[in-house]
Amino acid sequence: MSVADDIRKNSNEAFGVSWAVRDGQVVPAAIDLKLSNDAVRFADATVLYADLDGSTDLVETKKWQFAGEVYKTFLYAASRLIRRHGGTIVSYDGDRVMGIFISKNQCNDAVSCALEINYAVKNIVQAELDKGWKTDFKIRHVIGIDISEIRAARTGVRGDNDIVWIGNAANLAAKLTALSADQPTWITKRVHDRLKDNQKIGSKGEDIWKSWKWGQHNQDPIFSTTYWRAIS
């Protein structure tokens, strides 16, 4: 069979076969799904994308060793904290990591994670960078968080495949990371509406969130913060 025939056969089978869908209780691994039209559904899942800001300029203007160390330490900090808050790391994409949260308090877990990532980047990773290199470079990042119904499906070829996450939260959380790193944490109104008071109010009783209209997406209401939560 030629490559063209193989692609045609795959497309024909995908477009012509009903999906087998089951509700998920845990975040699946690729091995838990078939390559055919097989999906795991979550009525609600919260997606967190943590993205290193300015990575193109970083690799173009700095030594590769320096850039590599920034990548590695940022992604380690973000990933370590995603796991700490009960999230599951589902993909790395260059300078970003994607986590899924499915607990009862998933929005609060994801936001707690984001605030701690902000602390870790600015107060731990940056401090160690300053010790290791003579540089004025400042690590900047953006986190996007959204919640929606999501389905997980397996995609790729035999021997080389992964999970694709189908749902608004996966798309919009990623798009939020294109916004300004001056506000490191961005969430949708859906997430904000589910936050408990301790995720909305700062240590002095102030509202830590700033409201915006998302010009790149139908003027949807979104929220951002520069706040962090210390970790030990």
NORLINSUL-V54628 format. One record per pair of residues at least 24 apart in sequence whose C-alpha atoms are under 10 Angstrom apart, sorted by the first residue. I is the first residue (numbers start at 1). J is the second residue. D is the distance in whole Angstrom. If there is no record, write none. Layout:
# NORLINSUL-V54628
{{I/J/D} {I/J/D}}
This chain:
# NORLINSUL-V54628
{{10/36/9} {13/37/9} {21/151/9} {21/152/9} {21/153/9} {22/151/9} {23/151/9} {24/102/10} {24/151/9} {24/152/9} {25/102/8} {25/103/10} {26/88/9} {26/101/10} {26/102/8} {26/103/9} {27/87/9} {27/88/7} {27/89/9} {27/90/9} {27/100/8} {27/101/9} {27/102/8} {27/152/9} {28/88/10} {28/90/9} {28/152/8} {28/153/9} {28/154/10} {28/163/9} {29/90/8} {29/152/9} {29/153/10} {29/154/9} {29/162/8} {29/163/7} {30/90/10} {30/152/9} {30/153/8} {30/154/6} {30/155/9} {30/161/7} {30/162/5} {30/163/6} {30/164/9} {31/154/8} {31/161/9} {31/162/9} {31/163/9} {32/153/10} {32/154/9} {32/163/10} {33/152/9} {33/153/7} {33/154/6} {33/155/9} {33/162/10} {33/163/8} {34/153/8} {34/154/6} {34/155/9} {35/153/8} {35/154/5} {35/155/6} {35/156/8} {35/157/8} {35/158/8} {35/161/8} {35/162/9} {35/163/10} {36/153/9} {36/154/8} {36/155/9} {37/153/8} {37/154/8} {37/155/9} {38/151/10} {38/152/9} {38/153/6} {38/154/7} {39/150/10} {39/151/6} {39/152/5} {39/153/5} {39/154/8} {39/163/10} {39/164/10} {39/165/10} {39/166/10} {40/150/8} {40/151/5} {40/152/5} {40/153/7} {40/154/10} {40/165/10} {41/149/8} {41/150/6} {41/151/4} {41/152/7} {41/153/9} {41/165/10} {41/166/9} {41/167/10} {42/102/8} {42/148/9} {42/149/6} {42/150/5} {42/151/6} {42/152/8} {42/167/10} {43/102/9} {43/147/10} {43/148/7} {43/149/5} {43/150/7} {43/151/9} {44/101/9} {44/102/7} {44/103/9} {44/104/9} {44/106/9} {44/107/10} {44/147/6} {44/148/5} {44/149/5} {44/150/7} {44/151/10} {44/167/10} {44/169/9} {45/100/7} {45/101/6} {45/102/5} {45/103/8} {45/104/10} {45/106/7} {45/107/9} {45/146/8} {45/147/6} {45/148/6} {45/149/6} {45/150/6} {45/151/9} {45/167/9} {45/169/8} {45/170/9} {46/87/9} {46/99/8} {46/100/6} {46/101/5} {46/102/6} {46/103/9} {46/105/10} {46/106/6} {46/107/6} {46/108/10} {46/109/9} {46/110/7} {46/111/10} {46/145/7} {46/146/6} {46/147/4} {46/148/7} {46/149/9} {46/150/9} {46/169/7} {46/170/8} {46/173/9} {46/191/8} {47/87/9} {47/88/10} {47/90/10} {47/98/7} {47/99/6} {47/100/5} {47/101/6} {47/102/9} {47/106/9} {47/107/9} {47/110/8} {47/144/8} {47/145/6} {47/146/6} {47/147/6} {47/148/9} {47/150/9} {47/165/10} {47/167/10} {47/168/10} {47/169/6} {47/170/6} {47/171/9} {47/172/9} {47/173/6} {47/174/9} {48/82/9} {48/87/9} {48/88/10} {48/89/9} {48/97/8} {48/98/6} {48/99/5} {48/100/6} {48/101/8} {48/107/9} {48/110/7} {48/111/9} {48/113/9} {48/114/8} {48/143/7} {48/144/6} {48/145/5} {48/146/7} {48/147/9} {48/169/9} {48/170/8} {48/172/10} {48/173/6} {48/174/8} {48/176/10} {48/177/10} {48/186/10} {48/187/9} {49/78/9} {49/89/10} {49/91/10} {49/92/10} {49/96/7} {49/97/6} {49/98/5} {49/99/6} {49/100/9} {49/110/10} {49/114/9} {49/142/8} {49/143/5} {49/144/5} {49/145/7} {49/146/9} {49/170/9} {49/171/10} {49/172/10} {49/173/6} {49/174/6} {49/175/9} {49/176/9} {49/177/7} {49/185/10} {49/186/10} {50/74/9} {50/75/8} {50/78/7} {50/79/9} {50/82/10} {50/92/10} {50/95/9} {50/96/5} {50/97/5} {50/98/7} {50/99/8} {50/114/8} {50/117/9} {50/141/7} {50/142/6} {50/143/4} {50/144/7} {50/145/9} {50/173/9} {50/174/9} {50/176/10} {50/177/7} {50/184/9} {50/185/9} {51/75/9} {51/78/9} {51/93/9} {51/94/9} {51/95/6} {51/96/4} {51/97/7} {51/98/9} {51/140/9} {51/141/6} {51/142/5} {51/143/6} {51/144/8} {51/174/9} {51/176/10} {51/177/6} {51/178/9} {51/181/10} {51/184/10} {52/94/9} {52/95/6} {52/96/6} {52/97/9} {52/139/8} {52/140/6} {52/141/4} {52/142/7} {52/143/9} {52/177/9} {52/181/9} {53/95/8} {53/96/9} {53/139/8} {53/140/5} {53/141/5} {53/142/6} {53/143/10} {53/177/8} {53/178/9} {53/179/10} {53/180/9} {53/181/7} {53/184/10} {54/95/10} {54/139/9} {54/140/7} {54/141/8} {54/181/9} {55/94/9} {55/95/7} {55/139/10} {55/140/9} {55/141/10} {56/95/10} {58/137/9} {58/139/10} {62/137/10} {66/129/9} {66/132/10} {66/133/8} {69/129/9} {70/95/10} {70/125/9} {70/126/9} {70/129/8} {70/139/8} {71/95/6} {71/96/9} {71/139/10} {73/121/9} {73/125/7} {73/126/9} {73/128/10} {73/129/9} {74/117/9} {74/120/9} {74/121/7} {74/125/7} {74/126/9} {74/139/8} {74/140/10} {74/141/9} {75/117/10} {75/121/10} {76/125/10} {77/116/9} {77/117/7} {77/118/10} {77/120/7} {77/121/7} {77/124/9} {77/125/8} {78/113/8} {78/114/8} {78/116/9} {78/117/6} {78/118/9} {78/120/8} {78/121/9} {78/143/10} {79/113/10} {79/117/9} {80/113/10} {80/117/9} {81/110/10} {81/112/9} {81/113/6} {81/114/8} {81/115/10} {81/116/7} {81/117/7} {81/120/9} {81/231/10} {82/109/9} {82/110/8} {82/112/9} {82/113/6} {82/114/8} {82/116/10} {82/117/9} {83/113/9} {84/109/9} {84/113/8} {85/109/6} {85/110/7} {85/111/9} {85/112/8} {85/113/6} {85/114/10} {85/116/10} {86/110/9} {86/113/9} {87/113/9} {90/162/9} {90/163/8} {90/164/9} {90/165/9} {91/162/9} {91/163/9} {91/164/9} {95/141/10} {96/141/9} {96/142/10} {96/143/9} {96/174/9} {96/177/10} {97/143/10} {97/174/10} {98/143/10} {98/144/10} {98/145/10} {98/170/9} {98/173/9} {98/174/9} {99/145/10} {99/170/10} {100/145/10} {100/147/10} {100/165/10} {100/169/10} {100/170/9} {101/147/9} {102/147/10} {105/194/8} {105/195/9} {105/196/9} {106/147/9} {106/191/9} {106/194/9} {106/195/9} {107/145/8} {107/146/8} {107/147/7} {107/187/10} {107/190/9} {107/191/6} {107/192/8} {107/193/9} {107/194/7} {107/195/7} {107/196/9} {107/199/10} {108/191/8} {108/192/9} {108/194/8} {108/195/6} {108/196/7} {108/197/10} {108/198/9} {108/199/7} {108/200/10} {109/195/9} {109/199/10} {110/144/10} {110/145/7} {110/146/9} {110/191/9} {111/143/10} {111/144/10} {111/145/8} {111/185/8} {111/186/9} {111/187/8} {111/191/9} {111/192/9} {111/195/8} {111/199/7} {111/200/10} {112/198/10} {112/199/7} {112/228/9} {112/229/8} {113/143/10} {113/228/10} {113/229/9} {114/142/9} {114/143/7} {114/144/9} {114/145/9} {114/184/9} {114/185/7} {114/186/9} {114/227/10} {114/228/8} {114/229/9} {115/143/9} {115/184/9} {115/185/7} {115/199/9} {115/225/9} {115/226/8} {115/227/6} {115/228/4} {115/229/5} {115/230/8} {115/231/10} {116/227/9} {116/228/6} {116/229/5} {116/230/6} {116/231/7} {117/141/9} {117/142/10} {117/143/9} {117/184/9} {117/185/9} {117/228/8} {117/229/8} {117/230/9} {117/231/9} {118/142/9} {118/143/9} {118/184/7} {118/185/8} {118/226/8} {118/227/8} {118/228/6} {118/229/8} {118/230/9} {119/226/10} {119/227/8} {119/228/5} {119/229/6} {119/230/6} {119/231/7} {120/228/9} {120/229/9} {120/230/8} {120/231/7} {120/232/10} {122/228/9} {123/230/9} {123/231/10} {124/231/10} {140/180/10} {140/181/6} {140/182/8} {140/183/10} {140/184/8} {141/177/8} {141/180/9} {141/181/6} {141/182/9} {141/183/9} {141/184/6} {141/185/9} {142/174/10} {142/176/8} {142/177/5} {142/178/8} {142/179/7} {142/180/7} {142/181/5} {142/182/8} {142/183/7} {142/184/5} {142/185/6} {142/186/8} {143/173/8} {143/174/8} {143/175/10} {143/176/7} {143/177/6} {143/178/9} {143/179/9} {143/181/9} {143/183/9} {143/184/6} {143/185/5} {143/186/6} {143/187/8} {143/224/10} {144/169/10} {144/170/10} {144/172/8} {144/173/4} {144/174/6} {144/175/7} {144/176/5} {144/177/5} {144/178/9} {144/179/9} {144/184/9} {144/185/6} {144/186/5} {144/187/6} {144/188/8} {144/224/9} {145/169/8} {145/170/9} {145/172/8} {145/173/5} {145/174/8} {145/175/10} {145/176/8} {145/177/9} {145/185/8} {145/186/6} {145/187/5} {145/188/7} {145/190/10} {145/191/7} {145/192/10} {146/170/7} {146/171/9} {146/172/7} {146/173/5} {146/174/9} {146/176/9} {146/186/9} {146/187/6} {146/188/6} {146/189/8} {146/190/7} {146/191/6} {146/192/9} {146/222/10} {147/172/9} {147/173/8} {147/187/9} {147/188/8} {147/189/9} {147/190/7} {147/191/6} {147/192/10} {147/194/10} {148/172/10} {148/190/8} {148/191/9} {172/217/9} {175/216/9} {175/217/9} {176/214/9} {176/216/10} {176/217/10} {176/222/9} {178/216/10} {179/214/9} {179/216/10} {179/224/10} {180/224/10} {181/226/9} {182/224/10} {182/225/9} {182/226/7} {183/209/10} {183/210/9} {183/223/10} {183/224/6} {183/225/6} {183/226/5} {183/227/9} {184/224/7} {184/225/7} {184/226/6} {184/227/8} {184/228/10} {185/209/9} {185/223/8} {185/224/5} {185/225/5} {185/226/7} {185/227/8} {185/228/9} {186/210/10} {186/211/10} {186/212/10} {186/222/7} {186/223/6} {186/224/4} {186/225/7} {186/226/9} {187/211/10} {187/221/9} {187/222/6} {187/223/5} {187/224/6} {187/225/9} {188/212/10} {188/214/9} {188/220/8} {188/221/7} {188/222/5} {188/223/6} {188/224/9} {189/220/8} {189/221/6} {189/222/5} {189/223/7} {190/221/9} {190/222/9} {191/222/9} {191/223/9} {192/221/10} {192/222/8} {192/223/7} {192/224/10} {200/225/10} {202/227/8} {202/228/9} {202/229/10}}
